[in-house]
Amino acid sequence: MKLAEALQERADLNRRIDELRRRLGNSILVQEGEAPAEDPDALLTELDAAIARLETLMAQINLTNCRTKADGLTLTELIAKKDALLLQLSAYRDLVYTAGQNTSRARGTEIKVKATLKASELQKRVDAMAQEARRLDNLLQETNWKTRLIEK
């Protein structure tokens, strides 16, 4: 199995676990004398199996990410780099928006507000960060599809 397939299965398992939790919540309490819409014991068995599979898969994904390198970094390091870059990008986009605000004054005697940073310079940095984030994401996606999952 490729790493990308394992990541897809992990996402599917997370959705399945959420669904099973909802279904269990709907089946665990019933009015006296009534039967639940679904068998809670069967749902609980299915939930336990899905969680056990998720645990195994997460360990294999993490092990694979720690041992697989791309651009001289492990996938774990690349993911951390991308996540930090996306956080920085979000903060800079907020700054660009704020710096680009034109405060209107009704009269010339009102206090004038001006940006302490230039929106155009911040935007250039945002554009460069966005390009790097896309590059990192593409590298991760490509590597995920080329890498076999380490199954222990």
Disulfide bonds with the S-S distance in Angstrom:
none
